[in-house]
Amino acid sequence: MAENHPALDRGEFESMLRGAERGYWDKHRFHQRMDAGELRPDELRAWVANRWYYQRNLPQKDAAIVANCPLPEVRRRWLPRIAYHDGTADGDGGCARWLVLADAVGLSRAEVTDERHVLPGVRFAVDSYVTFARTRPWIEGVASSLTELFAPAAMAARTTALRQHYPWLDHGAFGYFDARINHAREECVDALDIVLSHCTSRHSQAAAVRALEFKTDVLWSMLDAIEHSLQVDR
């Protein structure tokens, strides 16, 4: 995207953002194997344990965006995301629902929350994402969250696949996905509106696209690390 050109209109800019779907992690071989029912139980456990590190860092990423944003009207729109993941009480929220999935795949709460299984590559990728939100302009942090544009459809397909191909999982384990699918749809509409409304120069639009592509790279790198570790361990 040539940054010295006039700004794209909203439709053109949105199309550029949606083009980042080509690098979304549903296309990674590990997720494709998961959706095809090809993962061993230990592979599924490794994914759940490592993705926990991503899940539990999301509220800190969102808090960084809020802290960097000088606009109260945007902060008010973004604050509920922190409560969504952390919950409003113990045992509530997206992180708590992820731990229910961990129970279902045969992981103890202790081994998930002490993060003994978290791989260096996953830790590096997630920490890079949180650092990005802390150090880049707030609107780029918002733009990086727009992987939510692609998440609901991928998550719905994954939930169907998990139920179909992994019958040893109790259906109560899918509470995270069942709740997240619709919530992500709502959040992405809000985030997209913020980005389209506040990125009004070609420079800021290009930065937003780069931020979203950075996020897809973060997610892809997580799966690369998990897949490589499992191949080495075999």
GIBELMO-V210346 format. One record per residue. N is the residue number from 1. RES is the residue in three letters. SS is DSSP state (2 for helix, 1 for strand, 0 for the rest). Layout:
n,res,ss
N,RES,SS
N,RES,SS
//
This chain:
n,res,ss
1,MET,0
2,ALA,0
3,GLU,0
4,ASN,0
5,HIS,0
6,PRO,0
7,ALA,0
8,LEU,0
9,ASP,0
10,ARG,2
11,GLY,2
12,GLU,2
13,PHE,2
14,GLU,2
15,SER,2
16,MET,2
17,LEU,2
18,ARG,2
19,GLY,2
20,ALA,2
21,GLU,2
22,ARG,2
23,GLY,2
24,TYR,0
25,TRP,2
26,ASP,2
27,LYS,2
28,HIS,0
29,ARG,2
30,PHE,2
31,HIS,2
32,GLN,2
33,ARG,2
34,MET,2
35,ASP,2
36,ALA,0
37,GLY,0
38,GLU,0
39,LEU,0
40,ARG,0
41,PRO,2
42,ASP,2
43,GLU,2
44,LEU,2
45,ARG,2
46,ALA,2
47,TRP,2
48,VAL,2
49,ALA,2
50,ASN,2
51,ARG,2
52,TRP,2
53,TYR,2
54,TYR,2
55,GLN,2
56,ARG,2
57,ASN,2
58,LEU,2
59,PRO,2
60,GLN,2
61,LYS,2
62,ASP,2
63,ALA,2
64,ALA,2
65,ILE,2
66,VAL,2
67,ALA,2
68,ASN,2
69,CYS,0
70,PRO,0
71,LEU,0
72,PRO,2
73,GLU,2
74,VAL,2
75,ARG,2
76,ARG,2
77,ARG,2
78,TRP,2
79,LEU,2
80,PRO,2
81,ARG,2
82,ILE,2
83,ALA,2
84,TYR,2
85,HIS,2
86,ASP,2
87,GLY,0
88,THR,0
89,ALA,0
90,ASP,0
91,GLY,0
92,ASP,0
93,GLY,0
94,GLY,2
95,CYS,2
96,ALA,2
97,ARG,2
98,TRP,2
99,LEU,2
100,VAL,2
101,LEU,2
102,ALA,2
103,ASP,2
104,ALA,2
105,VAL,2
106,GLY,0
107,LEU,0
108,SER,0
109,ARG,2
110,ALA,2
111,GLU,2
112,VAL,2
113,THR,2
114,ASP,0
115,GLU,0
116,ARG,0
117,HIS,0
118,VAL,0
119,LEU,0
120,PRO,2
121,GLY,2
122,VAL,2
123,ARG,2
124,PHE,2
125,ALA,2
126,VAL,2
127,ASP,2
128,SER,2
129,TYR,2
130,VAL,2
131,THR,2
132,PHE,2
133,ALA,2
134,ARG,2
135,THR,2
136,ARG,0
137,PRO,0
138,TRP,2
139,ILE,2
140,GLU,2
141,GLY,2
142,VAL,2
143,ALA,2
144,SER,2
145,SER,2
146,LEU,2
147,THR,2
148,GLU,2
149,LEU,2
150,PHE,2
151,ALA,2
152,PRO,2
153,ALA,2
154,ALA,2
155,MET,2
156,ALA,2
157,ALA,2
158,ARG,2
159,THR,2
160,THR,2
161,ALA,2
162,LEU,2
163,ARG,2
164,GLN,2
165,HIS,2
166,TYR,0
167,PRO,0
168,TRP,0
169,LEU,0
170,ASP,0
171,HIS,2
172,GLY,2
173,ALA,2
174,PHE,2
175,GLY,2
176,TYR,2
177,PHE,2
178,ASP,2
179,ALA,2
180,ARG,2
181,ILE,2
182,ASN,2
183,HIS,2
184,ALA,2
185,ARG,2
186,GLU,2
187,GLU,2
188,CYS,2
189,VAL,2
190,ASP,2
191,ALA,2
192,LEU,2
193,ASP,2
194,ILE,2
195,VAL,2
196,LEU,2
197,SER,2
198,HIS,2
199,CYS,0
200,THR,0
201,SER,0
202,ARG,2
203,HIS,2
204,SER,2
205,GLN,2
206,ALA,2
207,ALA,2
208,ALA,2
209,VAL,2
210,ARG,2
211,ALA,2
212,LEU,2
213,GLU,2
214,PHE,2
215,LYS,2
216,THR,2
217,ASP,2
218,VAL,2
219,LEU,2
220,TRP,2
221,SER,2
222,MET,2
223,LEU,2
224,ASP,2
225,ALA,2
226,ILE,2
227,GLU,2
228,HIS,2
229,SER,2
230,LEU,2
231,GLN,2
232,VAL,2
233,ASP,2
234,ARG,0
//
